């Protein structure tokens, strides 16, 4: 119960930052288009800094087993979402944008600061597992889905993705026990600490020019938000709670909680960005993203509470 309340408080704080981003655009201090520059800053600078910093911990067999457990949980969650959307595609007439919005979550920009605030910086280490799996899926399945099969499986983009490079560097530092110099570490930590507010500022800016009345009168985004934030996360919560009960790792509860937070996060901003690149309905994708961000203030704490109760 304590964790779910703390999570709700931190999401509320980040939501207020998003409101500031919304007002910045409303009062013409910045334009909505300017958010793209900030998005790239988050993806290519802030997020890699957080990842590298999270690997600056002492190597132990338990940490390695925990990372393996987190990777397995991330794969399991992705399989749940992939199979689930495939089964529901025809009955619910899900479009590629809707399927993508259900499957892919904002597992980096939002979850890293939440894990830092709620559980502590040392647990950010395990968010990298979900980010690794998600990044590979993004540049294969997601890209293929939104491009109509024209693109996908771009190995070069996967390998050269700054977050994957950061994870590779982090793993080398983790296994070798090498510590980066204090000055560089402080710089990296400073950049990483800004990821939460800056990410939510972008979310607010994206809806700065939107008619919110129009957003909330659309019916389909409610269905997609329920699937993304409630239906599939509940399945993941039950599965993860069952694994915790198996007692395969002393920290399984917290490790799988990190994975659950990533799995139950709002729709990924990358869905909107790739939809824009492939000339899809980016406005509809952003509506789903915005609605899921707003509703996650309620849904994520409830999913965490369910997980705690079952465990």
Secondary structure as GFF3:
##gff-version 3
##sequence-region A 1 311
A	DSSP	alpha_helix	2	26	.	.	.	ID=ss1
A	DSSP	three_ten_helix	32	34	.	.	.	ID=ss2
A	DSSP	alpha_helix	35	41	.	.	.	ID=ss3
A	DSSP	pi_helix	42	46	.	.	.	ID=ss4
A	DSSP	alpha_helix	47	54	.	.	.	ID=ss5
A	DSSP	alpha_helix	61	91	.	.	.	ID=ss6
A	DSSP	alpha_helix	96	103	.	.	.	ID=ss7
A	DSSP	alpha_helix	111	118	.	.	.	ID=ss8
A	DSSP	three_ten_helix	121	126	.	.	.	ID=ss9
A	DSSP	alpha_helix	127	137	.	.	.	ID=ss10
A	DSSP	pi_helix	138	142	.	.	.	ID=ss11
A	DSSP	alpha_helix	143	146	.	.	.	ID=ss12
A	DSSP	alpha_helix	155	160	.	.	.	ID=ss13
A	DSSP	alpha_helix	162	176	.	.	.	ID=ss14
A	DSSP	alpha_helix	182	192	.	.	.	ID=ss15
A	DSSP	alpha_helix	195	206	.	.	.	ID=ss16
A	DSSP	alpha_helix	212	217	.	.	.	ID=ss17
A	DSSP	alpha_helix	220	226	.	.	.	ID=ss18
A	DSSP	pi_helix	227	231	.	.	.	ID=ss19
A	DSSP	alpha_helix	232	245	.	.	.	ID=ss20
A	DSSP	alpha_helix	252	263	.	.	.	ID=ss21
A	DSSP	alpha_helix	269	277	.	.	.	ID=ss22
A	DSSP	alpha_helix	282	310	.	.	.	ID=ss23
###
